[in-house]
Amino acid sequence: MNTTTRRGFLLTTGGVVLATALPRLVPAFGGDVANEAGEAAMGANALRRLDEEERAILGLASRAPSGHNTQPWTVRITGPGRWTIGTERSRWLPAVDPGNHDVMLSMGAFMENLVIAAGAYGRRVEYRVIAKSPHETALIETRITRADEIAYPVDAMRARRTVRNGMNKRELERGDIDSVTGKHSGFIYIPRLSAEGKYLAEATLEANKAQTWRNEAQEELADWIRWSKKEQRSHLNGLTPASMEITGMAGWYVGSFFERQSVLENSFREQGIAMAKKQVDNCGGWLVLPLTGNSPAALVEAGRAFQRMGLRVREKMIAVHPMTQALQEAPWKNEIAARIGVRKIAMLMRVGYVKSYPAPVSLRMPIEGFTRA
Ligand SMILES: Cc1cc2nc3c(=O)[nH]c(=O)nc-3n(C[C@H](O)[C@H](O)[C@H](O)COP(=O)(O)O)c2cc1C
């Protein structure tokens, strides 16, 4: 396995270097401060039950995207090759995602990476979604067995990232859409200037405003922004100035002077809305992933399809920015599917070509942060 890309990335993100190189020095993840030493010990204990390749597989799985980068996944090692994969309540987002819809999609993305990475390391993953509701913390039972290697450039998982800025307005080409989504995947591409495209831009912006001024949602966002390097190192999850694409002097300024309370100030909210306005006006269009059922299993499969696409866009220089507010806020959430002509929507994304693809910058917890024996 080629590790150069990863090393290059690690060197540019101080927090992750520390956690990866010296895992025992980082006691707690996800803000679960109750029993820091105990948590770290449990994670370290679980790791002893995994071989090096299994650890690499979990590391790659955790490169998956998640709402607010909460990294909701947990892995419980119940026996050799037997992992129960679930979610951690403290990493749910009840204010914006009370139904755990996005949590399930993130878990699907994690599973897609897991299955692909396992294949690349010569393992087959069989799994069963055991949860009947998205709020059950034990979600999936897996059985991992040795199998023929399925070649896959796993660096694509390390290179994937959400890209919010710098999209140009050129429409996506049909060939590129088909190549990244796969022909029968169900994704619908909506050009920015079509009637539906204009509706999606307006609905997304208006829902963004509504969510920004809904205090509960903004407080929750504030809980997941890691402004300082110190906070970034201690949590290794959540959003950072770099991952929100606040760069240069502005990035330095907010990293030095902003704190939780800043997110609740009117000026911060107004700037966020102004940025959303710019974003919805600058893209090639939208990708909609319809949903075929409401069960955890249906959402996990949608999350897998979302990630399968996400792993292919970089080579086509297509940026993907999930914008989920219109699926979360009324009245838009009640009308949007019908406006697009589908029954339900799993995911809504803004898409567009970019000239240069930025390197990934979002934080990740090391595997001992989410793995337990
Ligand atoms: C289910 C889901 C919903 C998301 N919703 C949004 C969103 O509404 N706005 C946004 O800017 N990013 C959204 N994201 C992107 C995450 O913030 C991003 O994946 C996370 O910060 C990790 O960064 P990365 O994708 O670059 O690794 C979403 C991601 C997922 C998986």
The ligand as an SDF file (V2000), in Angstrom:
LIG
                    3D

 31 33  0  0  0  0  0  0  0  0999 V2000
  -24.7930   13.1050    5.2310 C   0  0  0  0  0  0  0  0  0  0  0  0
  -23.9100   14.2970    5.0330 C   0  0  0  0  0  0  0  0  0  0  0  0
  -24.4550   15.5800    5.0570 C   0  0  0  0  0  0  0  0  0  0  0  0
  -23.6480   16.6990    4.8550 C   0  0  0  0  0  0  0  0  0  0  0  0
  -24.2080   17.9410    4.8430 N   0  0  0  0  0  0  0  0  0  0  0  0
  -23.4350   19.0200    4.5890 C   0  0  0  0  0  0  0  0  0  0  0  0
  -24.0140   20.3200    4.4710 C   0  0  0  0  0  0  0  0  0  0  0  0
  -25.2340   20.4950    4.5780 O   0  0  0  0  0  0  0  0  0  0  0  0
  -23.1990   21.3760    4.2260 N   0  0  0  0  0  0  0  0  0  0  0  0
  -21.8480   21.2150    4.0860 C   0  0  0  0  0  0  0  0  0  0  0  0
  -21.1480   22.2020    3.8660 O   0  0  0  0  0  0  0  0  0  0  0  0
  -21.2720   19.9840    4.1710 N   0  0  0  0  0  0  0  0  0  0  0  0
  -22.0260   18.9020    4.4080 C   0  0  0  0  0  0  0  0  0  0  0  0
  -21.4570   17.6550    4.4720 N   0  0  0  0  0  0  0  0  0  0  0  0
  -20.0050   17.5080    4.3060 C   0  0  0  0  0  0  0  0  0  0  0  0
  -19.3150   17.3070    5.6420 C   0  0  0  0  0  0  0  0  0  0  0  0
  -19.2390   18.5100    6.3490 O   0  0  0  0  0  0  0  0  0  0  0  0
  -17.9080   16.7220    5.3750 C   0  0  0  0  0  0  0  0  0  0  0  0
  -18.0510   15.4440    4.8230 O   0  0  0  0  0  0  0  0  0  0  0  0
  -17.0880   16.6020    6.6370 C   0  0  0  0  0  0  0  0  0  0  0  0
  -16.8110   17.8710    7.1690 O   0  0  0  0  0  0  0  0  0  0  0  0
  -15.7600   15.8850    6.3900 C   0  0  0  0  0  0  0  0  0  0  0  0
  -15.0320   16.5380    5.3850 O   0  0  0  0  0  0  0  0  0  0  0  0
  -14.5660   15.7890    4.0740 P   0  0  0  0  0  0  0  0  0  0  0  0
  -15.7740   15.3540    3.3270 O   0  0  0  0  0  0  0  0  0  0  0  0
  -13.7570   16.8160    3.3190 O   0  0  0  0  0  0  0  0  0  0  0  0
  -13.7470   14.6070    4.4990 O   0  0  0  0  0  0  0  0  0  0  0  0
  -22.2480   16.5270    4.6590 C   0  0  0  0  0  0  0  0  0  0  0  0
  -21.7160   15.2430    4.6330 C   0  0  0  0  0  0  0  0  0  0  0  0
  -22.5250   14.1250    4.8030 C   0  0  0  0  0  0  0  0  0  0  0  0
  -21.9310   12.7530    4.7490 C   0  0  0  0  0  0  0  0  0  0  0  0
  1  2  1  0
  2  3  1  0
  2 30  2  0
  3  4  2  0
  4  5  1  0
  4 28  1  0
  5  6  2  0
  6  7  1  0
  6 13  1  0
  7  8  2  0
  7  9  1  0
  9 10  1  0
 10 11  2  0
 10 12  1  0
 12 13  2  0
 13 14  1  0
 14 15  1  0
 14 28  1  0
 15 16  1  0
 16 17  1  0
 16 18  1  0
 18 19  1  0
 18 20  1  0
 20 21  1  0
 20 22  1  0
 22 23  1  0
 23 24  1  0
 24 25  2  0
 24 26  1  0
 24 27  1  0
 28 29  2  0
 29 30  1  0
 30 31  1  0
M  END
$$$$
